[in-house]
Amino acid sequence: MGGMCDTALHAETKDEMMGAGMAHLEVAHPEMAESVKNMPKEDPMMVAWVEKFNADWETTPEDT
């Protein structure tokens, strides 16, 4: 998901992946989770991350 570690996450939908990513952050990187939760959705950094996440989701092949 473009974060600070290389933990593999799997999900069927973008929303599930976002949820899995946040759950991982809350357990493994609580300071980062708090920062993400407090960041306004309009923040340029958040907007850029969401745009990249969406593009990556669309172009990443499914596990076979």
HTML snippet that shows the backbone in 3Dmol.js (N, CA, C, O; Angstrom):
<script src="https://3Dmol.org/build/3Dmol-min.js"></script>
<div id="view" style="width:600px;height:400px;position:relative"></div>
<script>
const pdb = `
ATOM      1  N   MET A   1       0.821  -1.205   0.000  1.00  0.00           N
ATOM      2  CA  MET A   1       0.000   0.000   0.000  1.00  0.00           C
ATOM      3  C   MET A   1       0.859   1.260   0.000  1.00  0.00           C
ATOM      4  O   MET A   1       0.350   2.373   0.135  1.00  0.00           O
ATOM      5  N   GLY A   2       2.122   1.074  -0.148  1.00  0.00           N
ATOM      6  CA  GLY A   2       2.975   2.249  -0.212  1.00  0.00           C
ATOM      7  C   GLY A   2       3.331   2.806   1.146  1.00  0.00           C
ATOM      8  O   GLY A   2       3.559   4.007   1.287  1.00  0.00           O
ATOM      9  N   GLY A   3       3.380   1.959   2.132  1.00  0.00           N
ATOM     10  CA  GLY A   3       3.647   2.423   3.482  1.00  0.00           C
ATOM     11  C   GLY A   3       5.082   2.217   3.909  1.00  0.00           C
ATOM     12  O   GLY A   3       5.989   2.074   3.089  1.00  0.00           O
ATOM     13  N   MET A   4       5.260   2.206   5.217  1.00  0.00           N
ATOM     14  CA  MET A   4       6.592   2.163   5.802  1.00  0.00           C
ATOM     15  C   MET A   4       7.157   0.752   5.946  1.00  0.00           C
ATOM     16  O   MET A   4       8.307   0.605   6.360  1.00  0.00           O
ATOM     17  N   CYS A   5       6.395  -0.285   5.620  1.00  0.00           N
ATOM     18  CA  CYS A   5       6.923  -1.640   5.697  1.00  0.00           C
ATOM     19  C   CYS A   5       6.420  -2.453   4.514  1.00  0.00           C
ATOM     20  O   CYS A   5       5.617  -1.971   3.714  1.00  0.00           O
ATOM     21  N   ASP A   6       6.891  -3.671   4.411  1.00  0.00           N
ATOM     22  CA  ASP A   6       6.532  -4.483   3.255  1.00  0.00           C
ATOM     23  C   ASP A   6       5.597  -5.637   3.601  1.00  0.00           C
ATOM     24  O   ASP A   6       5.614  -6.666   2.924  1.00  0.00           O
ATOM     25  N   THR A   7       4.785  -5.484   4.637  1.00  0.00           N
ATOM     26  CA  THR A   7       3.820  -6.500   5.007  1.00  0.00           C
ATOM     27  C   THR A   7       2.820  -6.680   3.871  1.00  0.00           C
ATOM     28  O   THR A   7       2.259  -5.703   3.376  1.00  0.00           O
ATOM     29  N   ALA A   8       2.598  -7.910   3.461  1.00  0.00           N
ATOM     30  CA  ALA A   8       1.651  -8.203   2.389  1.00  0.00           C
ATOM     31  C   ALA A   8       0.229  -8.197   2.940  1.00  0.00           C
ATOM     32  O   ALA A   8      -0.062  -8.833   3.953  1.00  0.00           O
ATOM     33  N   LEU A   9      -0.639  -7.476   2.264  1.00  0.00           N
ATOM     34  CA  LEU A   9      -2.055  -7.439   2.618  1.00  0.00           C
ATOM     35  C   LEU A   9      -2.844  -7.933   1.413  1.00  0.00           C
ATOM     36  O   LEU A   9      -2.446  -7.709   0.270  1.00  0.00           O
ATOM     37  N   HIS A  10      -3.969  -8.608   1.670  1.00  0.00           N
ATOM     38  CA  HIS A  10      -4.799  -9.134   0.595  1.00  0.00           C
ATOM     39  C   HIS A  10      -6.249  -8.753   0.857  1.00  0.00           C
ATOM     40  O   HIS A  10      -6.702  -8.744   2.002  1.00  0.00           O
ATOM     41  N   ALA A  11      -6.980  -8.433  -0.228  1.00  0.00           N
ATOM     42  CA  ALA A  11      -8.382  -8.071  -0.111  1.00  0.00           C
ATOM     43  C   ALA A  11      -9.055  -8.269  -1.463  1.00  0.00           C
ATOM     44  O   ALA A  11      -8.394  -8.316  -2.500  1.00  0.00           O
ATOM     45  N   GLU A  12     -10.364  -8.381  -1.434  1.00  0.00           N
ATOM     46  CA  GLU A  12     -11.150  -8.546  -2.659  1.00  0.00           C
ATOM     47  C   GLU A  12     -11.531  -7.206  -3.285  1.00  0.00           C
ATOM     48  O   GLU A  12     -11.707  -7.116  -4.500  1.00  0.00           O
ATOM     49  N   THR A  13     -11.657  -6.172  -2.465  1.00  0.00           N
ATOM     50  CA  THR A  13     -12.084  -4.863  -2.972  1.00  0.00           C
ATOM     51  C   THR A  13     -11.157  -3.764  -2.457  1.00  0.00           C
ATOM     52  O   THR A  13     -10.403  -3.966  -1.506  1.00  0.00           O
ATOM     53  N   LYS A  14     -11.227  -2.595  -3.102  1.00  0.00           N
ATOM     54  CA  LYS A  14     -10.433  -1.449  -2.637  1.00  0.00           C
ATOM     55  C   LYS A  14     -10.798  -1.084  -1.205  1.00  0.00           C
ATOM     56  O   LYS A  14      -9.919  -0.790  -0.395  1.00  0.00           O
ATOM     57  N   ASP A  15     -12.093  -1.101  -0.888  1.00  0.00           N
ATOM     58  CA  ASP A  15     -12.513  -0.746   0.470  1.00  0.00           C
ATOM     59  C   ASP A  15     -11.971  -1.726   1.500  1.00  0.00           C
ATOM     60  O   ASP A  15     -11.537  -1.327   2.581  1.00  0.00           O
ATOM     61  N   GLU A  16     -12.000  -3.022   1.155  1.00  0.00           N
ATOM     62  CA  GLU A  16     -11.435  -4.017   2.068  1.00  0.00           C
ATOM     63  C   GLU A  16      -9.936  -3.794   2.251  1.00  0.00           C
ATOM     64  O   GLU A  16      -9.412  -3.937   3.356  1.00  0.00           O
ATOM     65  N   MET A  17      -9.251  -3.444   1.168  1.00  0.00           N
ATOM     66  CA  MET A  17      -7.810  -3.206   1.258  1.00  0.00           C
ATOM     67  C   MET A  17      -7.524  -1.987   2.128  1.00  0.00           C
ATOM     68  O   MET A  17      -6.601  -2.008   2.942  1.00  0.00           O
ATOM     69  N   MET A  18      -8.305  -0.934   1.962  1.00  0.00           N
ATOM     70  CA  MET A  18      -8.128   0.253   2.814  1.00  0.00           C
ATOM     71  C   MET A  18      -8.329  -0.125   4.282  1.00  0.00           C
ATOM     72  O   MET A  18      -7.560   0.296   5.146  1.00  0.00           O
ATOM     73  N   GLY A  19      -9.361  -0.918   4.558  1.00  0.00           N
ATOM     74  CA  GLY A  19      -9.620  -1.354   5.927  1.00  0.00           C
ATOM     75  C   GLY A  19      -8.496  -2.215   6.479  1.00  0.00           C
ATOM     76  O   GLY A  19      -8.084  -2.054   7.628  1.00  0.00           O
ATOM     77  N   ALA A  20      -8.000  -3.134   5.648  1.00  0.00           N
ATOM     78  CA  ALA A  20      -6.892  -3.994   6.077  1.00  0.00           C
ATOM     79  C   ALA A  20      -5.641  -3.161   6.338  1.00  0.00           C
ATOM     80  O   ALA A  20      -4.899  -3.421   7.286  1.00  0.00           O
ATOM     81  N   GLY A  21      -5.414  -2.162   5.496  1.00  0.00           N
ATOM     82  CA  GLY A  21      -4.257  -1.300   5.686  1.00  0.00           C
ATOM     83  C   GLY A  21      -4.344  -0.511   6.973  1.00  0.00           C
ATOM     84  O   GLY A  21      -3.357  -0.388   7.698  1.00  0.00           O
ATOM     85  N   MET A  22      -5.525   0.028   7.265  1.00  0.00           N
ATOM     86  CA  MET A  22      -5.688   0.800   8.499  1.00  0.00           C
ATOM     87  C   MET A  22      -5.575  -0.105   9.716  1.00  0.00           C
ATOM     88  O   MET A  22      -4.970   0.274  10.718  1.00  0.00           O
ATOM     89  N   ALA A  23      -6.154  -1.305   9.636  1.00  0.00           N
ATOM     90  CA  ALA A  23      -6.043  -2.242  10.759  1.00  0.00           C
ATOM     91  C   ALA A  23      -4.575  -2.591  11.010  1.00  0.00           C
ATOM     92  O   ALA A  23      -4.140  -2.666  12.159  1.00  0.00           O
ATOM     93  N   HIS A  24      -3.820  -2.802   9.943  1.00  0.00           N
ATOM     94  CA  HIS A  24      -2.392  -3.091  10.089  1.00  0.00           C
ATOM     95  C   HIS A  24      -1.671  -1.906  10.734  1.00  0.00           C
ATOM     96  O   HIS A  24      -0.872  -2.086  11.652  1.00  0.00           O
ATOM     97  N   LEU A  25      -1.957  -0.694  10.250  1.00  0.00           N
ATOM     98  CA  LEU A  25      -1.320   0.495  10.832  1.00  0.00           C
ATOM     99  C   LEU A  25      -1.602   0.604  12.321  1.00  0.00           C
ATOM    100  O   LEU A  25      -0.701   0.882  13.113  1.00  0.00           O
ATOM    101  N   GLU A  26      -2.864   0.382  12.700  1.00  0.00           N
ATOM    102  CA  GLU A  26      -3.243   0.534  14.107  1.00  0.00           C
ATOM    103  C   GLU A  26      -2.470  -0.428  15.010  1.00  0.00           C
ATOM    104  O   GLU A  26      -2.146  -0.088  16.148  1.00  0.00           O
ATOM    105  N   VAL A  27      -2.176  -1.625  14.505  1.00  0.00           N
ATOM    106  CA  VAL A  27      -1.468  -2.613  15.317  1.00  0.00           C
ATOM    107  C   VAL A  27       0.047  -2.422  15.242  1.00  0.00           C
ATOM    108  O   VAL A  27       0.727  -2.384  16.267  1.00  0.00           O
ATOM    109  N   ALA A  28       0.566  -2.303  14.021  1.00  0.00           N
ATOM    110  CA  ALA A  28       2.017  -2.311  13.828  1.00  0.00           C
ATOM    111  C   ALA A  28       2.663  -0.930  13.861  1.00  0.00           C
ATOM    112  O   ALA A  28       3.840  -0.799  14.194  1.00  0.00           O
ATOM    113  N   HIS A  29       1.902   0.089  13.520  1.00  0.00           N
ATOM    114  CA  HIS A  29       2.456   1.447  13.421  1.00  0.00           C
ATOM    115  C   HIS A  29       1.448   2.465  13.972  1.00  0.00           C
ATOM    116  O   HIS A  29       0.939   3.296  13.220  1.00  0.00           O
ATOM    117  N   PRO A  30       1.161   2.404  15.271  1.00  0.00           N
ATOM    118  CA  PRO A  30       0.096   3.241  15.836  1.00  0.00           C
ATOM    119  C   PRO A  30       0.310   4.743  15.659  1.00  0.00           C
ATOM    120  O   PRO A  30      -0.659   5.489  15.519  1.00  0.00           O
ATOM    121  N   GLU A  31       1.552   5.192  15.663  1.00  0.00           N
ATOM    122  CA  GLU A  31       1.796   6.629  15.488  1.00  0.00           C
ATOM    123  C   GLU A  31       1.378   7.063  14.084  1.00  0.00           C
ATOM    124  O   GLU A  31       0.768   8.118  13.910  1.00  0.00           O
ATOM    125  N   MET A  32       1.712   6.240  13.081  1.00  0.00           N
ATOM    126  CA  MET A  32       1.330   6.546  11.705  1.00  0.00           C
ATOM    127  C   MET A  32      -0.188   6.488  11.552  1.00  0.00           C
ATOM    128  O   MET A  32      -0.769   7.322  10.857  1.00  0.00           O
ATOM    129  N   ALA A  33      -0.833   5.520  12.188  1.00  0.00           N
ATOM    130  CA  ALA A  33      -2.292   5.406  12.119  1.00  0.00           C
ATOM    131  C   ALA A  33      -2.939   6.675  12.657  1.00  0.00           C
ATOM    132  O   ALA A  33      -3.887   7.190  12.064  1.00  0.00           O
ATOM    133  N   GLU A  34      -2.443   7.170  13.754  1.00  0.00           N
ATOM    134  CA  GLU A  34      -2.994   8.393  14.339  1.00  0.00           C
ATOM    135  C   GLU A  34      -2.807   9.575  13.396  1.00  0.00           C
ATOM    136  O   GLU A  34      -3.708  10.399  13.241  1.00  0.00           O
ATOM    137  N   SER A  35      -1.644   9.656  12.771  1.00  0.00           N
ATOM    138  CA  SER A  35      -1.370  10.724  11.814  1.00  0.00           C
ATOM    139  C   SER A  35      -2.326  10.658  10.629  1.00  0.00           C
ATOM    140  O   SER A  35      -2.855  11.682  10.195  1.00  0.00           O
ATOM    141  N   VAL A  36      -2.548   9.456  10.106  1.00  0.00           N
ATOM    142  CA  VAL A  36      -3.456   9.281   8.967  1.00  0.00           C
ATOM    143  C   VAL A  36      -4.878   9.668   9.371  1.00  0.00           C
ATOM    144  O   VAL A  36      -5.567  10.361   8.622  1.00  0.00           O
ATOM    145  N   LYS A  37      -5.318   9.230  10.539  1.00  0.00           N
ATOM    146  CA  LYS A  37      -6.678   9.539  11.005  1.00  0.00           C
ATOM    147  C   LYS A  37      -6.892  11.040  11.165  1.00  0.00           C
ATOM    148  O   LYS A  37      -7.990  11.543  10.926  1.00  0.00           O
ATOM    149  N   ASN A  38      -5.841  11.757  11.572  1.00  0.00           N
ATOM    150  CA  ASN A  38      -5.963  13.198  11.808  1.00  0.00           C
ATOM    151  C   ASN A  38      -5.748  14.043  10.566  1.00  0.00           C
ATOM    152  O   ASN A  38      -5.999  15.248  10.592  1.00  0.00           O
ATOM    153  N   MET A  39      -5.291  13.440   9.480  1.00  0.00           N
ATOM    154  CA  MET A  39      -5.003  14.193   8.258  1.00  0.00           C
ATOM    155  C   MET A  39      -6.307  14.471   7.503  1.00  0.00           C
ATOM    156  O   MET A  39      -7.077  13.546   7.247  1.00  0.00           O
ATOM    157  N   PRO A  40      -6.558  15.718   7.149  1.00  0.00           N
ATOM    158  CA  PRO A  40      -7.757  16.024   6.370  1.00  0.00           C
ATOM    159  C   PRO A  40      -7.707  15.328   5.009  1.00  0.00           C
ATOM    160  O   PRO A  40      -6.645  15.223   4.395  1.00  0.00           O
ATOM    161  N   LYS A  41      -8.863  14.857   4.546  1.00  0.00           N
ATOM    162  CA  LYS A  41      -8.932  14.173   3.257  1.00  0.00           C
ATOM    163  C   LYS A  41      -8.493  15.074   2.109  1.00  0.00           C
ATOM    164  O   LYS A  41      -8.080  14.579   1.061  1.00  0.00           O
ATOM    165  N   GLU A  42      -8.577  16.398   2.294  1.00  0.00           N
ATOM    166  CA  GLU A  42      -8.186  17.349   1.252  1.00  0.00           C
ATOM    167  C   GLU A  42      -6.696  17.666   1.260  1.00  0.00           C
ATOM    168  O   GLU A  42      -6.202  18.345   0.360  1.00  0.00           O
ATOM    169  N   ASP A  43      -5.980  17.183   2.265  1.00  0.00           N
ATOM    170  CA  ASP A  43      -4.545  17.440   2.349  1.00  0.00           C
ATOM    171  C   ASP A  43      -3.882  16.917   1.078  1.00  0.00           C
ATOM    172  O   ASP A  43      -4.137  15.781   0.679  1.00  0.00           O
ATOM    173  N   PRO A  44      -3.036  17.725   0.434  1.00  0.00           N
ATOM    174  CA  PRO A  44      -2.406  17.294  -0.826  1.00  0.00           C
ATOM    175  C   PRO A  44      -1.679  15.950  -0.718  1.00  0.00           C
ATOM    176  O   PRO A  44      -1.673  15.172  -1.672  1.00  0.00           O
ATOM    177  N   MET A  45      -1.080  15.682   0.410  1.00  0.00           N
ATOM    178  CA  MET A  45      -0.393  14.407   0.597  1.00  0.00           C
ATOM    179  C   MET A  45      -1.390  13.243   0.586  1.00  0.00           C
ATOM    180  O   MET A  45      -1.124  12.201  -0.014  1.00  0.00           O
ATOM    181  N   MET A  46      -2.536  13.420   1.248  1.00  0.00           N
ATOM    182  CA  MET A  46      -3.571  12.390   1.290  1.00  0.00           C
ATOM    183  C   MET A  46      -4.200  12.207  -0.094  1.00  0.00           C
ATOM    184  O   MET A  46      -4.441  11.078  -0.522  1.00  0.00           O
ATOM    185  N   VAL A  47      -4.463  13.302  -0.782  1.00  0.00           N
ATOM    186  CA  VAL A  47      -5.045  13.235  -2.123  1.00  0.00           C
ATOM    187  C   VAL A  47      -4.110  12.460  -3.054  1.00  0.00           C
ATOM    188  O   VAL A  47      -4.556  11.591  -3.804  1.00  0.00           O
ATOM    189  N   ALA A  48      -2.826  12.773  -3.005  1.00  0.00           N
ATOM    190  CA  ALA A  48      -1.847  12.089  -3.858  1.00  0.00           C
ATOM    191  C   ALA A  48      -1.781  10.604  -3.519  1.00  0.00           C
ATOM    192  O   ALA A  48      -1.703   9.769  -4.421  1.00  0.00           O
ATOM    193  N   TRP A  49      -1.812  10.262  -2.223  1.00  0.00           N
ATOM    194  CA  TRP A  49      -1.756   8.853  -1.829  1.00  0.00           C
ATOM    195  C   TRP A  49      -2.977   8.098  -2.347  1.00  0.00           C
ATOM    196  O   TRP A  49      -2.847   6.994  -2.877  1.00  0.00           O
ATOM    197  N   VAL A  50      -4.168   8.692  -2.196  1.00  0.00           N
ATOM    198  CA  VAL A  50      -5.397   8.028  -2.634  1.00  0.00           C
ATOM    199  C   VAL A  50      -5.385   7.842  -4.151  1.00  0.00           C
ATOM    200  O   VAL A  50      -5.784   6.789  -4.647  1.00  0.00           O
ATOM    201  N   GLU A  51      -4.934   8.850  -4.884  1.00  0.00           N
ATOM    202  CA  GLU A  51      -4.865   8.725  -6.338  1.00  0.00           C
ATOM    203  C   GLU A  51      -3.917   7.604  -6.743  1.00  0.00           C
ATOM    204  O   GLU A  51      -4.227   6.826  -7.645  1.00  0.00           O
ATOM    205  N   LYS A  52      -2.766   7.516  -6.087  1.00  0.00           N
ATOM    206  CA  LYS A  52      -1.805   6.450  -6.398  1.00  0.00           C
ATOM    207  C   LYS A  52      -2.376   5.088  -6.004  1.00  0.00           C
ATOM    208  O   LYS A  52      -2.246   4.124  -6.759  1.00  0.00           O
ATOM    209  N   PHE A  53      -2.997   5.000  -4.847  1.00  0.00           N
ATOM    210  CA  PHE A  53      -3.602   3.748  -4.404  1.00  0.00           C
ATOM    211  C   PHE A  53      -4.634   3.271  -5.417  1.00  0.00           C
ATOM    212  O   PHE A  53      -4.634   2.100  -5.798  1.00  0.00           O
ATOM    213  N   ASN A  54      -5.512   4.165  -5.855  1.00  0.00           N
ATOM    214  CA  ASN A  54      -6.547   3.793  -6.815  1.00  0.00           C
ATOM    215  C   ASN A  54      -5.944   3.326  -8.135  1.00  0.00           C
ATOM    216  O   ASN A  54      -6.392   2.329  -8.700  1.00  0.00           O
ATOM    217  N   ALA A  55      -4.949   4.025  -8.623  1.00  0.00           N
ATOM    218  CA  ALA A  55      -4.293   3.636  -9.872  1.00  0.00           C
ATOM    219  C   ALA A  55      -3.600   2.289  -9.718  1.00  0.00           C
ATOM    220  O   ALA A  55      -3.702   1.432 -10.595  1.00  0.00           O
ATOM    221  N   ASP A  56      -2.894   2.101  -8.601  1.00  0.00           N
ATOM    222  CA  ASP A  56      -2.207   0.834  -8.354  1.00  0.00           C
ATOM    223  C   ASP A  56      -3.206  -0.320  -8.250  1.00  0.00           C
ATOM    224  O   ASP A  56      -2.957  -1.409  -8.767  1.00  0.00           O
ATOM    225  N   TRP A  57      -4.335  -0.077  -7.581  1.00  0.00           N
ATOM    226  CA  TRP A  57      -5.354  -1.126  -7.422  1.00  0.00           C
ATOM    227  C   TRP A  57      -5.840  -1.585  -8.792  1.00  0.00           C
ATOM    228  O   TRP A  57      -5.996  -2.781  -9.038  1.00  0.00           O
ATOM    229  N   GLU A  58      -6.074  -0.638  -9.668  1.00  0.00           N
ATOM    230  CA  GLU A  58      -6.622  -0.974 -10.995  1.00  0.00           C
ATOM    231  C   GLU A  58      -5.619  -1.725 -11.859  1.00  0.00           C
ATOM    232  O   GLU A  58      -6.024  -2.483 -12.741  1.00  0.00           O
ATOM    233  N   THR A  59      -4.335  -1.540 -11.634  1.00  0.00           N
ATOM    234  CA  THR A  59      -3.329  -2.148 -12.513  1.00  0.00           C
ATOM    235  C   THR A  59      -2.610  -3.344 -11.889  1.00  0.00           C
ATOM    236  O   THR A  59      -1.800  -3.988 -12.556  1.00  0.00           O
ATOM    237  N   THR A  60      -2.889  -3.650 -10.628  1.00  0.00           N
ATOM    238  CA  THR A  60      -2.237  -4.783  -9.974  1.00  0.00           C
ATOM    239  C   THR A  60      -2.997  -6.061 -10.318  1.00  0.00           C
ATOM    240  O   THR A  60      -4.207  -6.141 -10.101  1.00  0.00           O
ATOM    241  N   PRO A  61      -2.292  -7.061 -10.853  1.00  0.00           N
ATOM    242  CA  PRO A  61      -2.984  -8.305 -11.184  1.00  0.00           C
ATOM    243  C   PRO A  61      -3.472  -9.034  -9.929  1.00  0.00           C
ATOM    244  O   PRO A  61      -2.873  -8.926  -8.859  1.00  0.00           O
ATOM    245  N   GLU A  62      -4.564  -9.772 -10.083  1.00  0.00           N
ATOM    246  CA  GLU A  62      -5.072 -10.572  -8.979  1.00  0.00           C
ATOM    247  C   GLU A  62      -4.133 -11.741  -8.726  1.00  0.00           C
ATOM    248  O   GLU A  62      -3.453 -12.210  -9.638  1.00  0.00           O
ATOM    249  N   ASP A  63      -4.099 -12.204  -7.494  1.00  0.00           N
ATOM    250  CA  ASP A  63      -3.309 -13.404  -7.176  1.00  0.00           C
ATOM    251  C   ASP A  63      -3.882 -14.578  -7.953  1.00  0.00           C
ATOM    252  O   ASP A  63      -5.097 -14.700  -8.109  1.00  0.00           O
ATOM    253  N   THR A  64      -3.013 -15.421  -8.428  1.00  0.00           N
ATOM    254  CA  THR A  64      -3.494 -16.609  -9.158  1.00  0.00           C
ATOM    255  C   THR A  64      -3.206 -17.862  -8.404  1.00  0.00           C
ATOM    256  O   THR A  64      -3.540 -18.953  -8.868  1.00  0.00           O
TER     257      THR A  64
END
`;
const viewer = $3Dmol.createViewer("view");
viewer.addModel(pdb, "pdb");
viewer.setStyle({}, {cartoon: {color: "spectrum"}});
viewer.zoomTo();
viewer.render();
</script>
